[in-house]
Amino acid sequence: MRFMQIIVGLIALAFIGLCALAYVNVGWQGFDRVLAEPWGVVTLADVMVGAVCMTIVIFVTEPDWRVALAWAAPIFVLGHVVSCVWVIMRFLRTESGEANH
């Protein structure tokens, strides 16, 4: 489990770095260009489908719907970095025996 936490954490950090690099190089105008392309729209739809799937996993796994909502809602704004953090936290809870699902 620890190995998986490290992998997910490194992926999340790499993603944050890529976002920062993209913003420094082109700002938000680059996003407008992505949406102007059909494959850009498909890619965004793919991210949203992933967000919906991750939201379902979170709601099924978290015992309190308010906690699930607090984790799931930011995914649609901040992206799957939130999913990565949730997975790491879930691994930590599972290792400590707190997870009940």
Buried (B, 14 or more C-beta within 10 A) or exposed (E): EEEEBEEBBEBBEEBEEEEEEBEEEEEEEEBEEEEEEEEBEEEEEEBEEBBEEBBEBBBEBBEEEEEBBEBBEBBBEEBBBBBBBBBBEBBBEEEEEEBEE
